[in-house]
Amino acid sequence: MTDVTRQHEDAALAALAQGRFGEARAHLDAALDVGRARGDRPAQGHALLGLAEIAVAEDRYADAEALLEEALAAHRASDDPRGVADAVAALGDVARLRGDYGAALILLEQAKESYRVSGDGDREAGVLTGLAEVARLQGRLGEAVALLEEALPRQRASGDRVAAAATIRALGDVAIRQGRHDDAAAALAEALTAYRSLGNRLGEAAVLARLADLSRLQARYAEAVDLLEDALPIQRDLGDRRGEAGSLHRLAMVAIRQGRHADATYLLEQALPIQRDIGDRRGEATTLTSLADVARLQGRYADAHALLDQALPIHQAIGNRHGEATTLTALADVAGLQGRPDEAAALLDRALPVHRAIGNRLGEANTLQRLADVARHGRQYAEAGRLLDQALPIHRAIANRLGEANTLHGLAEIARVEGRLEETRARLDEALPIYRGLGNRFGEASALLCSARTRGAVGDVPGARADYLSAERLFRTVAPAWAESAAAEAATLPTAPD
């Protein structure tokens, strides 16, 4: 690589770090031209890798793949095994972003083996974190943790503190998905300390935003808002417009949980033009979906449907199959609320093979559960049970304890409605300890409500009253309206004789 191309690449890297994609692209185009004029294949390959990185940041996945294929050919022609592995790993990351998890796994495993053979432990650790992200997206959460825990000591041993902080943050992300909130808080706090000690304000803001997600899930809404209001000024100071839009979106999610729908709409409508301005098409589609959620909660089902109809072709255009399946599911939810169960089932039937095609087992299991909900509301209890019986082993196989508990609870509700009360108790006896172990108060309270109804049905009034009281206390901490409903049901129990 010549001094001229190196200067252009260094300038491009600096511009990329600050999100100045146009400037970075100009430097990389210049480096590519110099490399081609001089027949310098390694320089061409490096410039093409950088241009592909910009294409990924702009959600231009087809362009990124074309650039990476060209980079791959350049590195192969110059017999540069590290460059080949870098291009293969980047192709794996693009496949992951498109939701083609099977292809991502194949490519990342190829890159990992190349790095292992060449003794490049740092790059191998980076691929391990990529494989962990695929595992997380597919719902293989236990495997994701194992991969991250394999990468972390290597990053620490090599002194790569930035990569180690990112891996610790990823461990927190997985813990959130698993419902291990205490572990998530500990990991994210460690990552936050690491980023602050490094002076990495971009990483600091990202962790603050993730801590806000955790607070929101635990119904600590004021804390979530405070964390996001700490993150936003950092993102604005750094010119991180994608991060800024993400934090506005998260503030909207808090507002939705609090029932402040007008505030949520206002925040989302601030995020949307930012995403459109920077070409963040994935973010744009996600925000449109959230605006649809607000419309759905307000009973504006036609508006919700129209917004989702805007989001779906964006996901399809950028090749985001995961987003496509998620949007189909959201359309099914709206159809169900509009009293069109057949349309809801048809949309879910479209989403299910997409999840299966990309190897998203979590999405597959969740879609089976939604299909079961449609069947249950149509009083097709045998069909609902059949679907839940398919979902349960998937949740167990991918170590998704929350999904397992929710499925057991669903099976318990079906058994209760059909009068199979011993089976109801057995299912609840499995679900309740999982909810308690996860600290999931809403799930525990909902299962106790089912238990109270079951006890009431067999004349166990003291047991029913105790379960209602426990459910009411838990609901008051996370869903006050449900607490009132539990208290009202308890009041219908026969009183004890004098």
C-alpha positions in Angstrom: 0.0 0.0 0.0 1.4 3.4 -1.0 1.7 6.5 1.2 -1.0 8.2 -0.8 -3.6 5.4 -0.4 -2.7 5.1 3.3 -3.3 8.8 3.8 -6.7 8.5 2.1 -7.6 5.4 4.2 -6.5 7.1 7.5 -8.6 10.2 6.6 -11.6 7.9 5.7 -11.3 6.1 9.1 -11.4 9.4 11.0 -14.4 10.5 9.0 -16.2 7.2 9.5 -15.7 7.4 13.3 -17.6 10.7 13.3 -20.3 9.5 10.9 -19.2 11.7 8.0 -19.9 9.2 5.4 -19.7 11.5 2.4 -16.2 12.6 3.3 -15.2 9.0 4.1 -16.5 7.8 0.7 -14.6 10.5 -1.2 -11.3 9.5 0.5 -12.0 5.8 -0.2 -12.9 6.4 -3.8 -9.6 8.3 -4.2 -7.7 5.4 -2.6 -9.5 2.9 -4.9 -8.6 5.0 -8.0 -4.9 5.1 -6.9 -4.9 1.4 -6.2 -6.4 0.6 -9.6 -4.0 2.9 -11.4 -1.0 1.3 -9.8 -2.3 -2.3 -10.0 -2.1 -2.5 -6.2 -4.7 -5.2 -5.4 -4.3 -5.1 -1.6 -5.0 -1.4 -1.6 -8.0 -1.9 -3.8 -9.3 -4.6 -1.4 -8.9 -2.4 1.7 -10.7 0.6 0.0 -13.5 -1.7 -1.1 -13.9 -3.0 2.4 -14.2 0.6 3.7 -16.8 1.5 1.0 -18.7 -1.6 2.0 -18.7 -0.5 5.6 -20.3 2.8 4.5 -22.9 0.9 2.4 -23.8 -1.1 5.5 -24.1 2.0 7.7 -26.5 3.4 5.1 -28.5 0.1 4.9 -27.5 -0.5 1.3 -26.9 -4.2 1.8 -26.9 -5.2 -1.9 -24.3 -2.6 -2.7 -22.2 -3.7 0.3 -22.3 -7.3 -0.9 -21.2 -6.3 -4.4 -18.3 -4.3 -3.0 -17.3 -7.1 -0.7 -17.3 -9.6 -3.5 -15.0 -7.3 -5.4 -12.8 -6.9 -2.3 -12.7 -10.7 -1.9 -11.5 -11.2 -5.5 -8.8 -8.5 -5.0 -7.5 -10.1 -1.8 -7.5 -13.6 -3.4 -5.7 -12.3 -6.5 -2.9 -10.8 -4.2 -2.8 -14.0 -2.1 -3.7 -12.1 1.1 -5.4 -14.6 3.5 -6.1 -12.0 6.1 -7.8 -9.7 3.6 -9.8 -12.7 2.3 -10.9 -13.5 5.9 -11.8 -9.9 6.5 -14.0 -9.8 3.4 -15.7 -13.1 4.3 -16.4 -11.9 7.9 -17.9 -8.7 6.5 -20.1 -10.7 4.1 -21.2 -12.7 7.1 -22.1 -9.5 9.0 -24.2 -8.3 6.0 -26.0 -11.6 5.8 -26.8 -11.2 9.5 -28.2 -7.7 8.9 -30.3 -9.0 6.1 -31.7 -11.7 8.3 -30.1 -14.5 6.4 -28.8 -16.2 9.5 -27.9 -19.5 7.8 -25.6 -17.8 5.3 -24.2 -15.6 8.1 -23.2 -18.6 10.2 -21.5 -20.3 7.2 -19.5 -17.2 6.3 -18.5 -16.3 9.9 -17.4 -19.8 10.6 -15.2 -19.7 7.5 -13.6 -16.5 8.7 -13.2 -17.8 12.2 -11.3 -20.8 10.9 -9.1 -18.6 8.7 -8.2 -16.4 11.7 -7.6 -19.4 13.9 -5.2 -21.0 11.4 -3.3 -17.8 11.0 -3.1 -17.2 14.7 -5.0 -13.9 14.6 -6.7 -14.2 18.0 -8.0 -10.6 18.0 -9.9 -11.0 14.8 -11.1 -14.5 15.8 -12.6 -13.0 19.0 -14.4 -10.4 16.8 -15.9 -13.2 14.7 -17.0 -14.9 17.9 -19.0 -11.8 18.9 -20.6 -11.8 15.4 -21.6 -15.5 15.8 -23.0 -14.6 19.3 -25.1 -11.9 17.7 -26.5 -14.3 15.2 -27.2 -16.8 18.0 -29.0 -14.0 19.9 -31.1 -13.0 16.9 -32.0 -16.7 16.4 -33.0 -17.0 20.0 -30.1 -19.4 20.9 -29.4 -17.3 24.0 -27.4 -19.8 25.9 -25.1 -20.3 23.0 -24.8 -16.6 22.5 -23.6 -16.3 26.1 -21.1 -19.1 25.6 -19.6 -17.4 22.5 -19.3 -14.1 24.2 -17.7 -15.6 27.3 -15.2 -17.3 24.9 -14.4 -14.0 23.2 -14.1 -11.8 26.4 -10.9 -13.3 28.0 -9.1 -13.1 24.6 -10.0 -9.5 24.3 -8.8 -8.8 27.8 -5.6 -10.7 27.3 -4.8 -8.7 24.2 -5.6 -5.4 25.9 -8.4 -4.6 23.5 -10.5 -2.7 26.1 -12.9 -1.3 23.5 -13.8 -4.7 22.2 -14.0 -6.1 25.7 -16.5 -3.3 26.7 -18.6 -4.1 23.7 -18.7 -7.8 24.6 -19.7 -7.1 28.2 -22.4 -4.8 26.8 -23.6 -7.7 24.5 -23.7 -10.0 27.5 -26.0 -7.5 29.2 -28.2 -7.4 26.0 -28.5 -11.2 26.1 -29.3 -11.2 29.8 -32.2 -8.8 29.1 -33.6 -11.1 26.5 -33.3 -14.0 28.9 -35.1 -12.0 31.6 -32.0 -12.1 33.9 -32.4 -8.5 34.9 -30.0 -8.5 37.8 -27.2 -10.0 35.6 -28.1 -7.6 32.8 -27.8 -4.6 35.2 -24.4 -5.8 36.5 -23.0 -6.4 33.0 -24.2 -3.0 31.7 -22.8 -1.2 34.7 -19.4 -2.8 34.1 -19.6 -1.8 30.4 -20.5 1.7 31.3 -17.5 2.0 33.7 -15.3 0.6 31.0 -16.4 3.1 28.3 -16.1 6.0 30.7 -12.6 5.0 31.7 -11.7 4.9 28.0 -13.3 8.3 27.3 -15.5 6.5 24.7 -18.6 8.7 24.9 -20.3 6.9 22.0 -20.2 3.6 23.9 -21.2 5.4 27.1 -24.4 6.7 25.4 -25.2 3.4 23.9 -25.0 1.7 27.3 -27.1 4.4 29.0 -29.7 3.7 26.3 -29.6 0.0 27.0 -29.9 0.6 30.8 -33.0 2.7 30.0 -34.4 -0.3 28.2 -33.9 -2.4 31.3 -35.5 0.2 33.5 -38.5 0.4 31.2 -38.9 -3.4 31.3 -38.9 -3.2 35.1 -41.5 -0.4 35.1 -39.0 2.1 36.5 -40.1 4.7 34.0 -38.7 7.9 35.6 -35.3 6.2 35.8 -35.5 5.2 32.1 -36.2 8.8 31.2 -33.3 10.1 33.2 -30.9 7.6 31.6 -32.1 8.6 28.1 -31.8 12.3 28.9 -28.2 11.6 29.9 -27.6 9.8 26.6 -29.2 12.3 24.3 -26.8 15.3 24.9 -23.8 13.0 24.4 -25.2 11.7 21.1 -26.0 15.3 19.9 -22.6 16.6 20.9 -20.9 13.8 18.9 -23.2 14.2 15.9 -24.4 10.7 16.4 -27.8 11.2 14.7 -28.6 7.5 14.5 -28.1 7.2 18.2 -30.1 10.4 18.8 -33.0 9.0 16.8 -32.7 5.7 18.8 -32.9 7.5 22.1 -35.9 9.5 21.0 -37.5 6.2 19.9 -36.7 4.7 23.4 -38.3 7.8 25.1 -41.4 7.1 23.0 -41.4 3.5 24.2 -41.5 4.7 27.8 -44.3 7.1 27.0 -46.3 4.2 25.4 -45.8 2.1 28.5 -47.1 5.0 30.6 -50.1 5.6 28.3 -48.8 9.0 27.1 -49.7 8.3 23.5 -49.5 11.9 22.3 -46.0 12.3 23.8 -45.0 9.0 22.2 -46.2 10.2 18.8 -44.4 13.5 19.2 -41.1 11.8 20.0 -41.4 9.3 17.1 -42.2 12.1 14.7 -38.9 13.7 15.8 -37.0 10.5 15.2 -38.5 9.7 11.8 -37.1 12.7 9.8 -33.6 12.1 11.3 -33.7 8.6 10.1 -34.9 9.6 6.7 -32.3 12.3 6.5 -29.3 10.0 7.2 -30.7 7.1 5.1 -31.4 4.8 8.1 -34.0 2.8 6.4 -34.1 0.1 9.0 -34.6 2.7 11.7 -37.3 4.4 9.6 -39.2 1.1 9.2 -38.9 0.5 13.0 -40.2 3.9 13.8 -43.2 3.5 11.4 -44.0 0.3 13.2 -43.9 2.0 16.6 -46.2 4.8 15.3 -48.5 1.9 14.2 -48.3 0.6 17.7 -49.5 3.9 19.1 -52.3 4.0 16.6 -53.3 0.5 17.5 -53.4 1.3 21.2 -55.6 4.3 20.5 -58.0 2.2 18.5 -57.0 3.8 15.1 -56.6 0.5 13.4 -56.8 1.8 9.8 -54.0 4.3 10.6 -52.0 1.4 12.1 -52.5 -0.7 9.1 -51.4 2.1 6.8 -48.2 2.8 8.7 -47.3 -0.9 8.7 -48.0 -1.0 5.0 -45.3 1.7 4.7 -42.8 -0.3 6.9 -43.2 -3.7 5.2 -41.8 -2.7 1.7 -38.8 -1.0 3.3 -37.8 -4.2 5.1 -38.4 -6.1 1.9 -36.4 -3.6 -0.2 -33.3 -3.7 2.1 -33.5 -7.5 2.4 -34.3 -7.4 6.1 -36.3 -10.6 6.4 -36.4 -10.4 10.2 -38.1 -7.0 10.0 -40.4 -8.4 7.3 -41.6 -11.2 9.5 -42.0 -8.8 12.5 -44.1 -6.4 10.4 -46.3 -9.2 9.2 -46.9 -10.2 12.8 -47.8 -6.6 13.7 -50.3 -6.5 10.8 -51.7 -9.8 12.1 -52.2 -8.2 15.6 -54.1 -5.3 14.0 -56.3 -7.7 11.9 -57.1 -9.6 15.1 -58.2 -6.4 16.9 -60.4 -5.5 13.9 -62.2 -8.8 14.3 -60.6 -10.4 11.3 -59.1 -13.6 12.8 -58.8 -15.4 9.4 -56.7 -12.5 8.0 -54.6 -12.5 11.2 -53.9 -16.2 10.9 -53.0 -15.8 7.2 -50.5 -13.1 8.0 -48.9 -15.2 10.8 -48.8 -18.1 8.3 -46.8 -15.8 6.0 -44.4 -14.8 8.9 -43.8 -18.3 10.1 -41.9 -19.7 7.1 -39.8 -16.5 7.0 -38.7 -17.1 10.6 -38.0 -20.8 9.7 -36.1 -19.9 6.5 -33.7 -17.6 8.4 -33.3 -19.9 11.3 -35.0 -17.6 13.8 -36.2 -20.1 16.3 -37.4 -17.5 18.8 -39.5 -15.8 16.1 -40.8 -19.2 15.1 -41.8 -20.1 18.6 -43.4 -16.6 19.2 -45.4 -16.9 16.0 -46.7 -20.3 16.9 -47.8 -18.8 20.2 -49.6 -16.0 18.4 -51.3 -18.5 16.1 -52.4 -20.3 19.3 -53.8 -17.1 20.6 -55.9 -16.7 17.4 -57.1 -20.3 17.7 -57.9 -19.9 21.4 -59.9 -16.7 20.9 -61.8 -18.6 18.2 -62.4 -21.4 20.8 -60.4 -23.8 18.8 -58.7 -25.1 21.9 -57.3 -28.3 20.5 -55.6 -26.4 17.7 -54.3 -23.8 20.2 -52.8 -26.6 22.4 -51.2 -28.3 19.3 -49.5 -25.0 18.4 -48.3 -24.4 21.9 -47.0 -27.9 22.1 -44.8 -27.1 19.1 -43.6 -23.8 20.7 -42.6 -25.3 24.1 -39.7 -27.5 23.0 -38.3 -24.7 20.9 -38.2 -22.3 23.8 -36.6 -25.0 25.9 -34.0 -25.9 23.2 -32.9 -22.2 22.9 -33.0 -21.7 26.7 -35.6 -19.0 26.5 -37.0 -19.3 30.0 -39.5 -16.5 29.7 -41.0 -18.0 26.5 -41.1 -21.4 28.2 -43.1 -19.9 31.1 -45.5 -18.0 28.9 -46.2 -21.1 26.8 -46.8 -23.2 30.0 -49.1 -20.5 31.2 -51.0 -20.6 27.9 -51.3 -24.4 28.1 -52.6 -24.0 31.6 -55.3 -21.5 30.5 -56.5 -23.9 27.8 -56.6 -26.8 30.3 -58.6 -24.6 32.7 -61.2 -23.6 30.1 -61.6 -27.2 29.1 -62.0 -28.3 32.7 -58.7 -30.3 32.9 -57.9 -28.7 36.3 -55.2 -31.1 37.4 -53.3 -30.4 34.2 -53.8 -26.7 34.8 -52.2 -27.0 38.3 -49.3 -29.0 36.9 -48.6 -26.5 34.1 -48.8 -23.6 36.6 -46.5 -25.4 39.0 -43.9 -25.4 36.2 -44.5 -21.8 35.1 -44.6 -20.0 38.4 -41.0 -20.9 39.6 -39.7 -19.8 36.2 -41.4 -16.4 36.5 -40.2 -16.0 40.1 -36.6 -17.0 39.1 -36.7 -14.3 36.4 -38.2 -11.7 38.6 -41.0 -11.3 36.1 -43.8 -9.9 38.3 -46.4 -9.5 35.5 -46.0 -13.2 34.5 -46.1 -14.4 38.0 -49.2 -12.3 38.8 -50.9 -13.5 35.6 -50.2 -17.2 36.5 -51.5 -16.6 40.0 -54.7 -15.2 38.6 -55.1 -18.4 36.6 -54.4 -20.4 39.7 -57.0 -18.4 41.7 -59.7 -19.1 39.0 -58.7 -22.8 39.1 -59.0 -23.0 42.9 -62.3 -21.1 42.8 -63.7 -23.6 40.3 -63.0 -26.6 42.6 -64.4 -24.7 45.7 -61.0 -24.0 47.3 -62.1 -20.5 48.3 -59.3 -19.8 50.9 -56.7 -20.8 48.3 -58.4 -18.8 45.6 -58.6 -15.7 47.8 -54.9 -16.0 48.7 -53.9 -16.3 45.0 -56.0 -13.3 44.1 -54.4 -11.2 46.9 -50.9 -12.2 45.8 -51.7 -11.4 42.2 -53.3 -8.1 43.1 -50.1 -7.1 45.1 -47.8 -8.0 42.2 -50.0 -6.2 39.6 -50.0 -3.0 41.7 -46.2 -2.8 41.1 -46.3 -3.3 37.3 -49.9 -3.0 36.0 -52.3 -1.2 38.3 -55.4 -1.7 36.1 -54.9 -5.5 36.3 -54.7 -5.2 40.1 -58.2 -3.6 40.1 -59.5 -6.5 37.9 -58.0 -9.1 40.3 -59.6 -7.4 43.3 -62.9 -7.3 41.5 -62.8 -11.0 40.8 -61.8 -11.8 44.4 -64.8 -9.9 45.6 -67.1 -12.3 43.8 -65.9 -15.3 45.9 -68.4 -16.6 48.4 -67.8 -15.3 51.9 -66.9 -17.7 54.7 -69.9 -18.6 56.9 -70.2 -17.0 60.4 
